[in-house]
Amino acid sequence: MKSITNILFLILLLISVMGNAQIEAEKDSVDIELFKIQGDSVYDTSISLNEVYVFGPLKFASKEEKLRYYILRRKTLKVYPYAKMAAEKLVVLNDSLQKIKKKSKKRKYTRQVHKEIEEQFSERLKKLTRTEGQILIKLINRQTGDTAFGLVKDLRNGWRAFWYNTTAKFFKISIKAEYHPESVHEDYLIEDILQRAFAKGRLKEQPTVLNYDYTTLTNKWVAKKKE
């Protein structure tokens, strides 16, 4: 299990800080309400809002199906923050590595970050179950566009990635796993869980880098269920 958690330590790399824009309303001489976003000198008559989904009630064919969904929801809500952090830290790490010219210094910096992450998250990641670990691997692909195997290979070397993948197989975890909500029903359920959690404010949303539309996915799986 230690080898698997080391994979996760390597992927959770650095954290980026995002500020929330403050909005203030003002009126001009003809009583048209204008808005100005802090840090911007341009006024407008409207504010662009994020897309909002209208969710239908959850329906289950059996108690067993309902139980599986809620177990999946508990595990997904637990590991999503780690995947989100992985993407944020990866962006910062790559930006930092681009500024370092010597390969030896890049390796030293990566090892340093890896050690810091291990010290910070070791105990929490060791407590993940096998299924939670597999969900996390898929969500890392959702947030970064790369597999855990690919990230390990890029940040270390192919030989280390090979051994990580081989060791993970003993625990029935694939670090090459990808996220496909358009073709894998469990992945769609994970996406549904995430979107509902984002809407309720239970999780802070970080847009996926993958190319799919939640509404299209929902229509597809609903139609397929009726067949």
Secondary structure as the mmCIF struct_conf table of DSSP 4:
data_model
#
loop_
_struct_conf.conf_type_id
_struct_conf.id
_struct_conf.beg_label_comp_id
_struct_conf.beg_label_asym_id
_struct_conf.beg_label_seq_id
_struct_conf.end_label_comp_id
_struct_conf.end_label_asym_id
_struct_conf.end_label_seq_id
HELX_RH_AL_P HELX_RH_AL_P1 LYS A 2 ILE A 11
HELX_LH_PP_P HELX_LH_PP_P1 GLY A 19 GLN A 22
STRN STRN1 ILE A 23 LYS A 27
TURN_TY1_P TURN_TY1_P1 SER A 29 VAL A 30
STRN STRN2 GLU A 33 ILE A 37
TURN_TY1_P TURN_TY1_P2 GLN A 38 GLY A 39
STRN STRN3 ASP A 44 ASP A 44
BEND BEND1 THR A 45 THR A 45
HELX_LH_PP_P HELX_LH_PP_P2 TYR A 53 LEU A 58
BEND BEND2 ALA A 61 SER A 62
HELX_RH_AL_P HELX_RH_AL_P2 LYS A 63 GLN A 98
TURN_TY1_P TURN_TY1_P3 LYS A 99 LYS A 99
HELX_RH_AL_P HELX_RH_AL_P3 LYS A 103 LYS A 126
TURN_TY1_P TURN_TY1_P4 LYS A 127 LYS A 127
HELX_RH_AL_P HELX_RH_AL_P4 ARG A 130 THR A 144
BEND BEND3 GLY A 145 ASP A 146
HELX_RH_AL_P HELX_RH_AL_P5 ALA A 148 LEU A 155
BEND BEND4 ARG A 156 ARG A 156
HELX_RH_AL_P HELX_RH_AL_P6 GLY A 158 PHE A 170
TURN_TY1_P TURN_TY1_P5 PHE A 171 LYS A 172
TURN_TY1_P TURN_TY1_P6 ILE A 175 LYS A 176
TURN_TY1_P TURN_TY1_P7 PRO A 181 SER A 183
HELX_RH_AL_P HELX_RH_AL_P7 HIS A 185 LYS A 200
TURN_TY1_P TURN_TY1_P8 GLY A 201 GLY A 201
BEND BEND5 ARG A 202 LEU A 203
BEND BEND6 VAL A 209 LEU A 210
HELX_RH_AL_P HELX_RH_AL_P8 TYR A 214 LYS A 226
#
